[in-house]
Amino acid sequence: MSHITVTSDTTGLRKVEYRSSYIYTGSSGHSYPVPALVSVQFNGGDIRMALRIEDAEALLYALGAALVEHAVALKDSPSPIDPKLVA
């Protein structure tokens, strides 16, 4: 199992963009395919993440599930909350 932890003073997303697949040809003439990627850049330094489409899709669904869990936790919380925060 792999594990990476990065701690930084990020303040949000700077940019998210799709990069289509292409064939890279190096100076030696050797070529290889580069898969389609989703590139994510964060504020607070040069913090970037490049995800293959399959990983970006898995992250999309996992984040959606986590946000629903968060909304339910806010709704079920006994502390007073702003109703606009609950989905």
N, C-alpha and C positions, 0 to 999 in steps of 0.2 A: 504494500500500500504506500502510495506517495502522499506527502504532506508538505505544504508550503504555507508559511505564515508571513505576512508582510504587514507591518504596522507603520502608519504614516499619518500626517496631519492633513488628510484630504478633506476638502470642503464640498464635495459634490462631483457630479459628472461634468466634464468639459465637452466631450463629443463621443457619439457612437455612430459608426458608419459601416456599411457593407462593402466588402472588397471581393470582386468576382474572381473566379479561378483564372489562371493563365499559365502559360509555359515560360519558365525562366531559362534563359540561355546565358551561361557565364562566359567570361573572356576566353576560356579554353575551348569554347564551342559545345561543351556538354550541356544538354537541356534536361529539365525535369519539371513535372507539373507541380504547381502550387495550388492547393485547394482553396475554395471560397472561404472567406473568413469574416467574422464580425470583429471590428477593432473598437476597443473602448479606451478612452482617455479620461483620467480623473484630474481634477484641480489639485493644487498643492504640491507641485513638483512634476517631474517627468515620469508619471505612473501610467503604464499602459498594459492592456491585456488583449491578446489576440486569440479568439476562439474559433475553432472549426465550426461549421454550420451545425453539425450534430450536437456539439457541446453547447453552443449558444441556444439551441432549441430546448435542450434538457434544462439549462439554467432558466430559461424563460418560464417553463412550466413549474419548476421548483420555486422560483420567486413568487409566482402567482399563488401557489399553495401557501407559502409562508405569509404573504400579505393577507390572505383570507384568514389564516390562523390568528394573525395579529388583530384583525378587525373583530373577530369573535372574542378574543381575549379582552379587547377594549370594551366591547358591548357587555360582556359578563362581569366586568370589573365593578366592585362595589364603590370605588372612588368616583367622584364626579368628573365627568369628561365632557369635552365639547362634542356635541352630536355630529358636527361636520366632519370629525375625524373618523367616524365609523362608516365603513362602506355600506 
